[in-house]
Amino acid sequence: MIKHAQDTSPGPIETIAAELSEAVGNLSFSTPSHVYNPLEYAWDGQQQYLRKFGNEPGRVLLMGMNPGPWGMAQTGVPFGEISLVRDWMGIEAELTAPLPEQHPKYPITGFECQRSEGSGKRLWGWARQRFGSAEAFFDRFFVWNYCPLLFLAQNRNLIPEKLTRNERDALFQTCDLAVAQVFDFLDPAAVIGVGRFAQKRAQGIIGASVSVGYLHHPSPANPAANRNWTAMAEEQLGPWLPPG
């Protein structure tokens, strides 16, 4: 079901996300055949996520890369595996018209999507097992994606690094600004890049003002993650985890 957006009174992190959405919406891309911006059509889910979990400073900021086609592209939530977003985070949302032009292989159906987001299933599944409640996890961590756009080309997900140089430069400038604003607002105890791309971007934006660490990306396409990602997460996030 698709509904039209309603006016809201956004908090600071919502304002950052909304301004980021507008800014990337003004960019032009020729490399991808399709570009999805879930901060537009899945704003309801993003807004619920930010309002529930985004406003507490001083936590560890986990930064991902960009949406997956079966996760954030459907729910508006980073690494947004549908069952865990709905049943563990308590977020369920409708899509906002109009939807972007869709790739036939990657339809946008929101919470009705039957596909599983492998990265989100692994990340949020570990968080649920480790912390129990979503609230307990978000007491210590917050997750933000560096880029809010999903790019598709040649029937595949296209990572931002595969854009042309001019496209990358414009996109990275816009996303860097948003991350800097998120950093200033959240004042995190540390920043952890989920994958090397996110770690590198975070280091370039934040510099030496706070520790920037690394977490193996949980994607099933990452061979290292398939060798026991849970154990790696426990080790790499160990300083900020509760005993257990």
C-alpha positions in Angstrom: 0.0 0.0 0.0 1.2 3.5 -0.9 0.3 6.6 1.0 1.2 10.3 0.6 3.5 11.8 3.1 2.2 13.9 6.0 3.8 17.0 7.6 6.0 16.3 10.6 8.1 18.3 13.0 11.6 16.8 12.5 14.3 16.6 15.1 17.9 17.4 14.3 18.9 14.0 12.8 15.7 13.9 10.8 16.6 17.3 9.4 20.0 16.0 8.4 18.4 13.0 6.7 15.8 15.1 4.9 18.4 17.6 3.7 20.6 14.7 2.5 17.7 13.2 0.6 17.0 16.5 -1.2 20.7 17.1 -1.9 21.3 13.7 -3.5 18.0 14.0 -5.3 19.5 17.0 -7.2 22.5 15.0 -8.5 22.6 13.4 -11.9 23.9 9.9 -12.7 24.5 8.3 -16.1 26.4 5.2 -15.0 23.5 3.4 -13.3 20.3 2.5 -15.2 18.2 3.0 -12.0 18.7 5.0 -8.8 16.5 4.4 -5.8 16.3 7.0 -2.9 14.5 5.3 0.0 14.8 8.5 2.0 12.0 9.7 -0.3 9.6 6.9 -0.9 10.4 4.9 2.3 10.7 8.0 4.5 8.1 6.7 6.9 10.3 3.8 7.9 13.4 6.0 8.1 11.6 8.6 10.2 10.4 6.0 12.7 13.9 4.6 12.9 15.5 8.0 13.6 12.8 9.0 16.1 13.1 5.8 18.0 16.8 5.3 18.0 18.6 8.3 16.5 18.6 11.1 19.1 20.9 9.9 21.9 24.5 11.3 21.8 27.6 9.6 23.0 27.2 6.1 21.6 29.3 4.2 19.0 28.4 5.1 15.4 28.3 2.2 13.0 28.5 3.5 9.4 27.5 1.3 6.5 27.9 2.0 2.8 24.6 2.3 1.0 21.2 0.6 0.8 20.8 -3.0 -0.3 18.0 -3.9 -2.7 16.1 -6.1 -0.2 16.8 -4.1 2.9 16.9 -0.3 3.2 15.6 0.0 -0.3 12.4 -1.6 1.0 12.1 -0.4 4.6 14.0 2.9 4.8 16.1 1.4 7.7 19.9 0.7 7.3 20.6 -3.0 6.7 16.8 -3.2 6.9 16.0 -7.0 6.9 12.2 -6.8 6.9 11.4 -9.3 9.6 13.9 -7.9 12.1 12.9 -4.3 11.4 9.2 -5.1 11.9 9.4 -7.7 14.7 12.5 -6.6 16.6 12.7 -2.9 16.1 8.9 -2.5 16.1 8.9 -0.5 12.8 6.4 -1.1 10.1 5.8 1.6 7.4 4.1 2.3 4.2 5.6 3.6 1.0 5.2 7.2 -0.2 4.1 8.0 -3.7 5.5 8.4 -6.2 8.0 5.5 -6.5 11.0 5.9 -8.7 11.3 4.1 -12.0 11.9 0.5 -11.0 14.2 -2.2 -12.4 12.1 -5.3 -13.1 14.6 -7.5 -11.2 14.5 -5.2 -8.1 10.9 -4.2 -7.5 10.0 -1.9 -4.6 7.3 -3.5 -2.5 8.1 -2.3 1.0 7.3 -4.5 3.9 5.5 -6.9 1.5 8.8 -7.8 0.0 9.5 -11.6 0.3 13.2 -11.4 -0.2 15.7 -11.5 2.6 18.5 -8.9 3.1 21.5 -11.1 3.9 23.6 -8.3 5.5 20.8 -7.1 7.6 19.8 -10.6 8.7 23.3 -11.2 9.9 23.9 -7.8 11.5 20.5 -7.3 13.2 20.3 -11.1 14.0 23.5 -10.9 15.9 22.3 -7.7 17.7 19.1 -9.4 18.7 20.9 -12.5 20.0 23.6 -10.4 21.8 21.4 -7.7 23.3 17.9 -9.1 23.5 16.0 -5.9 22.9 16.6 -3.3 20.2 16.6 -0.7 22.9 19.5 -2.3 24.6 21.5 -2.4 21.4 20.7 1.2 20.5 21.7 2.3 24.0 25.3 1.6 22.9 25.2 1.9 19.1 23.6 3.8 16.2 23.7 2.8 12.6 23.8 5.3 9.7 24.5 4.6 6.0 27.1 6.8 4.3 25.1 7.1 1.1 21.3 6.8 1.0 21.1 5.8 -2.7 20.9 2.4 -4.3 22.4 2.2 -7.7 21.6 -0.5 -10.3 23.4 -1.2 -13.5 23.6 -4.2 -15.8 21.0 -6.1 -13.7 23.2 -5.8 -10.6 23.7 -3.7 -7.5 26.3 -1.0 -8.3 28.5 0.1 -5.4 29.2 3.9 -5.2 32.9 3.4 -6.0 31.9 2.2 -9.5 30.4 5.5 -10.5 32.4 7.8 -12.8 34.8 10.2 -11.1 32.6 13.2 -11.5 29.6 11.3 -10.2 31.5 10.1 -7.2 33.0 13.5 -6.4 29.6 15.2 -6.3 28.0 12.3 -4.3 30.8 12.0 -1.8 30.9 15.7 -1.2 27.2 15.6 -0.3 27.4 12.5 1.8 30.6 13.7 3.6 28.7 16.8 4.7 25.8 14.8 6.1 28.2 12.4 8.0 30.0 15.4 9.5 26.7 16.8 10.7 25.6 13.5 12.1 29.0 13.3 13.9 28.6 16.8 15.3 25.1 16.0 16.6 25.7 12.5 18.0 29.2 13.2 19.4 30.0 9.5 19.2 32.4 7.7 21.5 33.8 6.0 18.4 33.0 5.5 14.7 33.1 2.0 13.2 33.1 1.6 9.4 31.1 -1.4 8.4 33.4 -2.5 5.5 36.6 -0.8 4.3 34.8 1.7 2.1 32.8 3.1 5.0 35.9 3.1 7.3 37.9 5.0 4.7 35.2 7.6 4.2 34.8 8.0 8.0 38.5 8.5 8.4 38.6 11.2 5.8 35.7 13.1 7.3 36.4 12.8 11.0 40.2 12.6 11.0 41.8 12.0 14.4 39.1 13.6 16.4 37.8 10.2 17.5 38.7 6.6 17.1 37.7 5.1 13.7 37.5 1.3 13.7 36.5 -1.4 11.3 33.9 -4.1 11.3 33.8 -6.8 8.5 30.9 -6.1 6.3 28.3 -8.8 7.0 27.3 -9.4 3.4 27.1 -13.0 2.3 29.1 -11.8 -0.7 32.0 -11.1 1.6 34.0 -14.4 1.9 35.6 -13.3 5.2 32.1 -12.7 6.8 31.0 -16.2 5.9 33.8 -17.7 8.1 32.1 -16.7 11.4 31.0 -13.1 11.2 29.5 -13.2 14.7 32.9 -14.0 16.2 34.5 -11.2 14.2 31.8 -8.8 15.4 32.4 -9.8 19.0 36.2 -9.2 18.6 36.0 -5.9 16.6 33.3 -4.4 18.7 34.5 -5.9 21.9 35.5 -2.6 23.7 32.0 -1.3 23.4 30.0 -4.5 24.2 28.5 -5.4 27.5 29.9 -8.5 29.3 28.4 -11.7 28.1 
